[in-house]
């Protein structure tokens, strides 16, 4: 069984699905027809993309009379953000240590050059 984080990253591997998520984040809930309008594909094709996003937990659909608006589930994006942030911080710490080593090497080289000039 695949975990939710893996399903979310897999779902967002497709640029159309990333765009759908971005539009829902910017504009709020929308119908499938509204989401399909800018694309040169059928409503059914967009529905398939939404199904993948729904299975990954990134969107949900509710019933509002005859409408079935698509809603972005921000909690899954928060989960992804926390995962990315943890590794970003680790990378920054490693780069910080590397910068310190390079600065120390530069100081040693500068001191050696000054000592040789005396």
Secondary structure by P-SEA (a helix, b strand, c coil): cccaaaaaaaaaccaaaaaaaaaaaaccccccccccccccccaaaaaaaaaaaaaaccbbbbbccccbbbbbcaaaaaaaaaaaaaaaaaaaaaaaaaaaaaaaaaaaaaaaaaaaac
